[in-house]
Amino acid sequence: MVMDPGQLRLLALIERHGSMTAAAHALQLTPAAVTQQVAKAERDWQVPLVIRGPRGATLTPAGTLLASHGRTVEETSDKAEAELAALLGHLSLRLRIGTFQAAALHLLPPALTALRHRHPDADVSVVDVVSGRGADEINAGRLDVALVASWGKPLAPSPQVRAHPLLLDPMVVVLPDDHPLAIGQPAHTELRLEQLRDESWVSILAGHAARKQFHDAAREAGFTPTVRFETESYDVAQALVGTGIAVALVSRLALTHAPGTTHRELAHPRPYRQIYAVTKADAGLTPLADKLIDLLRDVARDTTATWDAPLQDHNAHRTHLTEPAQPPALPGVTVSRAT
């Protein structure tokens, strides 16, 4: 015989309340439904369990024995319900964030400041995560929000992950401040990549998506770049440019204005990286994730508004390396559009 915990709990309630009607009320059932359940329990256990009388109901010795175990079932159920409520309450305040460096410096702080003022009890943690790992960390349940970048092509996470586009981050050329293309020309002068065909370059390490995007853009401009210095950091690249030994292609968001450097926008078509916030497709247990993304969109809007070439003024005709007219639809992926 398979023991039914619901029958045990029903007997405990009949014992406690002294009537089947009161037990039915506690279970939010009709008296007829409780009568049917008692009859089924007596058939299952093959022994009388409840004595019905004009003044209510009492339990037989067998019913009393089973009711004692029913009280344990009820106590365990109540404890589980309380612990689940506590867990959900904790999850509703928890926000585990992963981010790459430029987003950590320029996008996340204003958004977190606003979030802290609106939700002072929020349990927030932040870790460094390279863009290529962000979606995997979300999918594995180790993060609630990941800020990631994609160079030259849309982000394509698994169907369990949702990508929220935040901004398009244009690539700019960082030059030594005494470079001939910087001297005597207005700061808003746009350069064409082919004007830099003979330069020595500092570039992101080979194998990185940013490096591939750079080489693809150079190839479309008709040259193969001479890369003499490689690094995984835009900060290091700009510091090296400041020595006067090379130039670099750096994202607008990552500009540090290192001593000895200046920067120029590229003429269209210009390379971009797309910055996303990534969450679980179903983020119902972490409501702060959606609130943070709304705040990040506000920060992204304010950030792009300060740049020399606002996104809305960009040429609509782009190559696959440049700004898409709108965030592309990805097969099997729900993508929310920034507004």
C-alpha positions as CSV (number, residue, x, y, z in Angstrom):
1,M,0.0,0.0,0.0
2,V,1.3,3.5,-0.9
3,M,0.7,5.9,1.9
4,D,-1.0,9.1,0.9
5,P,0.3,12.1,3.0
6,G,-2.9,14.0,2.1
7,Q,-5.0,11.3,3.9
8,L,-2.8,11.6,7.0
9,R,-3.1,15.4,7.1
10,L,-6.9,15.1,6.7
11,L,-7.2,12.9,9.7
12,A,-5.0,15.3,11.7
13,L,-7.4,18.1,10.8
14,I,-10.5,16.1,11.7
15,E,-8.9,15.3,15.1
16,R,-8.0,19.0,15.7
17,H,-11.3,20.5,14.7
18,G,-13.6,17.7,15.9
19,S,-15.7,17.7,12.7
20,M,-15.5,16.9,9.1
21,T,-17.2,20.1,8.2
22,A,-14.5,22.2,9.9
23,A,-11.8,20.0,8.4
24,A,-13.3,20.7,5.0
25,H,-13.3,24.5,5.6
26,A,-9.6,24.3,6.6
27,L,-8.8,22.5,3.4
28,Q,-11.0,24.8,1.3
29,L,-13.1,21.7,0.2
30,T,-16.8,20.9,0.4
31,P,-18.0,18.6,3.2
32,A,-19.0,16.1,0.5
33,A,-15.5,16.1,-0.9
34,V,-14.0,15.4,2.6
35,T,-16.6,12.6,3.2
36,Q,-15.5,11.0,-0.1
37,Q,-11.8,11.3,0.9
38,V,-12.4,9.7,4.3
39,A,-14.3,6.8,2.6
40,K,-11.4,6.3,0.2
41,A,-8.9,6.3,3.1
42,E,-10.9,3.7,5.0
43,R,-11.0,1.5,1.8
44,D,-7.2,2.0,1.3
45,W,-6.3,1.2,4.9
46,Q,-9.0,-1.4,5.2
47,V,-10.0,-0.2,8.7
48,P,-12.5,2.3,10.1
49,L,-10.9,5.6,10.8
50,V,-13.6,8.1,11.6
51,I,-16.7,7.8,13.8
52,R,-19.5,10.2,12.7
53,G,-21.9,11.4,15.3
54,P,-24.5,14.1,15.8
55,R,-22.0,16.3,17.6
56,G,-19.2,16.0,15.1
57,A,-16.6,13.4,14.3
58,T,-14.0,11.5,16.4
59,L,-11.2,9.1,15.3
60,T,-11.0,5.4,15.9
61,P,-7.7,4.1,17.5
62,A,-6.4,3.5,13.9
63,G,-7.4,7.0,12.9
64,T,-5.7,8.5,15.9
65,L,-2.5,6.7,15.1
66,L,-2.5,7.9,11.6
67,A,-3.5,11.4,12.6
68,S,-0.3,11.6,14.8
69,H,1.7,11.1,11.6
70,G,-0.6,13.6,9.8
71,R,0.5,16.3,12.3
72,T,4.1,15.6,11.2
73,V,3.1,15.9,7.6
74,E,1.3,19.2,8.3
75,E,4.3,20.6,10.3
76,T,6.7,19.6,7.5
77,S,4.4,21.2,4.9
78,D,4.1,24.4,6.9
79,K,7.9,24.5,7.3
80,A,8.5,23.9,3.6
81,E,6.0,26.7,2.7
82,A,7.8,29.2,5.1
83,E,11.2,28.2,3.8
84,L,10.1,28.6,0.2
85,A,8.6,32.0,1.0
86,A,11.9,33.1,2.6
87,L,13.9,31.8,-0.4
88,L,11.7,33.6,-2.9
89,G,11.9,36.7,-0.8
90,H,15.7,36.4,-0.8
91,L,15.8,35.8,-4.6
92,S,13.6,38.8,-5.2
93,L,16.3,41.0,-3.6
94,R,19.3,39.1,-5.0
95,L,21.1,40.4,-8.1
96,R,24.3,38.7,-9.2
97,I,25.9,40.7,-12.0
98,G,28.8,39.9,-14.4
99,T,30.4,42.5,-16.5
100,F,33.4,43.4,-18.7
101,Q,35.6,46.3,-17.8
102,A,34.3,49.2,-19.9
103,A,30.7,48.5,-18.9
104,A,31.8,48.2,-15.3
105,L,33.4,51.6,-15.5
106,H,30.8,53.6,-17.5
107,L,27.4,51.9,-17.6
108,L,27.0,49.9,-14.4
109,P,27.9,52.5,-11.7
110,P,25.1,55.0,-12.5
111,A,22.6,52.2,-12.9
112,L,23.6,50.6,-9.6
113,T,23.5,53.9,-7.8
114,A,19.9,54.5,-8.9
115,L,19.0,50.9,-8.1
116,R,20.4,51.2,-4.5
117,H,18.3,54.3,-3.9
118,R,15.1,52.6,-5.1
119,H,15.8,49.2,-3.5
120,P,18.1,49.8,-0.5
121,D,17.7,46.2,0.7
122,A,19.0,44.7,-2.6
123,D,21.6,42.0,-2.2
124,V,23.9,42.9,-5.1
125,S,27.2,41.3,-6.2
126,V,29.4,42.1,-9.2
127,V,32.1,40.0,-10.8
128,D,34.4,40.4,-13.8
129,V,33.2,38.2,-16.7
130,V,34.6,38.2,-20.2
131,S,32.0,38.7,-22.9
132,G,32.4,35.3,-24.3
133,R,31.4,33.6,-21.0
134,G,28.5,35.9,-19.9
135,A,25.7,34.0,-21.6
136,D,27.1,30.6,-20.3
137,E,27.2,32.0,-16.8
138,I,23.5,33.0,-17.0
139,N,22.5,29.7,-18.5
140,A,24.3,27.8,-15.7
141,G,22.5,29.9,-13.0
142,R,25.6,31.5,-11.6
143,L,24.6,35.1,-12.7
144,D,21.3,36.9,-12.9
145,V,22.5,39.7,-15.4
146,A,25.6,39.7,-17.6
147,L,26.8,42.7,-19.6
148,V,28.5,41.4,-22.7
149,A,29.8,42.8,-26.0
150,S,29.6,41.3,-29.5
151,W,31.8,42.4,-32.4
152,G,30.7,42.4,-36.0
153,K,27.7,40.0,-35.6
154,P,24.6,39.7,-33.3
155,L,24.8,37.8,-30.0
156,A,23.4,34.3,-30.4
157,P,22.8,32.8,-27.0
158,S,20.8,29.6,-26.3
159,P,16.9,29.8,-26.3
160,Q,17.0,29.7,-22.5
161,V,18.8,33.1,-22.5
162,R,17.4,36.5,-23.4
163,A,19.6,39.2,-24.9
164,H,18.6,42.9,-24.2
165,P,20.4,45.3,-26.6
166,L,21.7,48.4,-24.7
167,L,23.8,50.4,-27.1
168,L,26.0,50.4,-30.2
169,D,29.5,51.3,-29.3
170,P,31.5,52.7,-32.3
171,M,35.1,52.0,-32.9
172,V,37.4,55.1,-33.0
173,V,41.0,55.6,-33.9
174,V,43.3,56.5,-31.1
175,L,46.4,58.5,-32.3
176,P,49.4,60.0,-30.7
177,D,48.5,63.6,-30.1
178,D,51.4,64.7,-32.4
179,H,50.3,62.5,-35.3
180,P,50.1,64.3,-38.6
181,L,46.4,63.3,-39.0
182,A,45.7,65.0,-35.6
183,I,47.7,68.2,-35.9
184,G,46.0,71.2,-37.4
185,Q,42.7,69.4,-38.0
186,P,39.4,69.9,-36.0
187,A,38.8,67.3,-33.4
188,H,35.5,66.3,-35.2
189,T,37.3,65.4,-38.4
190,E,36.5,61.9,-39.5
191,L,39.2,59.6,-40.8
192,R,38.9,56.8,-43.3
193,L,40.6,53.6,-42.2
194,E,42.6,53.5,-45.5
195,Q,44.4,56.7,-44.4
196,L,46.1,54.6,-41.7
197,R,47.2,51.7,-44.0
198,D,50.9,52.4,-43.4
199,E,50.7,52.8,-39.6
200,S,52.0,50.4,-37.0
201,W,49.0,49.1,-34.9
202,V,48.3,48.1,-31.3
203,S,45.6,45.5,-31.5
204,I,43.6,43.1,-29.3
205,L,45.0,39.7,-29.1
206,A,44.6,37.3,-32.1
207,G,41.7,35.0,-31.7
208,H,39.4,37.6,-30.1
209,A,36.3,38.7,-31.9
210,A,37.5,42.3,-31.8
211,R,40.7,41.4,-33.6
212,K,38.8,39.6,-36.4
213,Q,36.5,42.6,-36.7
214,F,39.6,44.9,-37.1
215,H,41.2,42.7,-39.7
216,D,37.9,42.5,-41.6
217,A,37.4,46.2,-41.6
218,A,41.0,46.7,-42.8
219,R,40.6,44.2,-45.6
220,E,37.5,46.1,-46.7
221,A,39.5,49.3,-46.7
222,G,42.1,47.6,-49.0
223,F,45.0,46.8,-46.7
224,T,46.5,44.3,-44.2
225,P,47.4,46.1,-40.9
226,T,50.9,45.8,-39.5
227,V,50.2,44.7,-35.9
228,R,53.3,45.2,-33.8
229,F,51.8,45.1,-30.4
230,E,49.0,42.9,-29.0
231,T,47.1,43.1,-25.8
232,E,43.8,42.0,-24.3
233,S,43.1,45.5,-22.9
234,Y,42.0,48.7,-24.6
235,D,43.6,50.5,-21.6
236,V,47.0,49.1,-22.4
237,A,46.5,49.8,-26.1
238,Q,45.9,53.5,-25.4
239,A,48.8,53.7,-23.1
240,L,51.1,52.3,-25.8
241,V,49.6,54.8,-28.4
242,G,50.6,57.6,-25.9
243,T,54.2,56.7,-26.4
244,G,53.9,57.5,-30.1
245,I,54.9,54.1,-31.4
246,A,51.6,53.0,-32.9
247,V,47.9,53.7,-33.4
248,A,44.9,51.7,-32.2
249,L,41.2,51.0,-32.9
250,V,39.3,51.3,-29.6
251,S,35.7,51.3,-28.7
252,R,34.2,54.7,-27.9
253,L,33.0,53.5,-24.5
254,A,36.5,52.3,-23.6
255,L,38.3,55.7,-24.3
256,T,40.6,56.6,-21.4
257,H,42.0,59.8,-22.9
258,A,45.5,58.5,-22.0
259,P,48.2,61.1,-21.8
260,G,49.8,61.8,-25.2
261,T,46.7,60.5,-27.2
262,T,43.8,61.9,-29.1
263,H,41.1,60.2,-31.0
264,R,39.2,60.6,-34.2
265,E,35.9,59.2,-35.4
266,L,35.9,56.9,-38.4
267,A,33.9,57.8,-41.5
268,H,31.0,55.6,-42.4
269,P,30.8,52.7,-42.6
270,R,32.4,52.3,-39.2
271,P,32.9,49.2,-37.1
272,Y,30.8,48.8,-34.0
273,R,30.4,46.5,-31.1
274,Q,26.9,45.8,-29.7
275,I,26.6,45.8,-25.9
276,Y,23.9,43.6,-24.4
277,A,22.5,42.8,-21.0
278,V,21.8,39.1,-20.8
279,T,19.3,37.4,-18.5
280,K,17.5,34.1,-18.2
281,A,14.6,34.0,-20.7
282,D,12.3,33.6,-17.6
283,A,13.6,36.0,-15.0
284,G,10.5,35.9,-12.8
285,L,12.4,34.8,-9.7
286,T,14.8,37.8,-10.0
287,P,12.6,40.9,-10.6
288,L,15.5,43.2,-9.9
289,A,17.1,42.0,-13.2
290,D,14.5,43.8,-15.3
291,K,14.7,46.9,-13.1
292,L,18.5,47.0,-13.6
293,I,18.1,46.6,-17.4
294,D,15.7,49.6,-17.5
295,L,18.2,51.7,-15.6
296,L,21.1,50.5,-17.9
297,R,19.0,51.6,-20.9
298,D,18.7,55.0,-19.4
299,V,22.4,55.2,-18.8
300,A,23.1,54.0,-22.3
301,R,20.9,56.6,-23.8
302,D,22.6,59.4,-21.8
303,T,26.0,58.0,-22.8
304,T,25.3,57.9,-26.5
305,A,23.8,61.4,-26.3
306,T,27.2,62.8,-25.3
307,W,29.1,61.3,-28.2
308,D,29.9,63.3,-31.2
309,A,27.9,61.2,-33.6
310,P,24.5,60.2,-32.1
311,L,23.3,56.8,-33.2
312,Q,20.1,58.1,-34.7
313,D,22.1,60.2,-37.2
314,H,24.1,57.3,-38.6
315,N,23.8,56.3,-42.2
316,A,21.2,53.5,-42.5
317,H,23.3,51.6,-45.1
318,R,25.8,49.5,-43.2
319,T,27.9,46.5,-43.9
320,H,27.7,43.4,-41.6
321,L,30.5,45.0,-39.5
322,T,28.5,48.2,-38.9
323,E,25.4,49.4,-37.1
324,P,22.3,47.5,-38.0
325,A,19.1,49.5,-38.6
326,Q,17.6,47.7,-35.6
327,P,18.6,44.8,-33.4
328,P,18.3,41.7,-35.6
329,A,16.0,38.9,-34.7
330,L,17.9,35.8,-33.7
331,P,16.5,32.3,-34.4
332,G,15.2,30.7,-31.2
333,V,16.1,33.7,-29.1
334,T,13.8,36.3,-27.5
335,V,15.4,39.7,-28.0
336,S,13.9,42.8,-26.3
337,R,14.5,46.0,-28.1
338,A,15.9,49.0,-26.3
339,T,13.7,52.0,-26.3
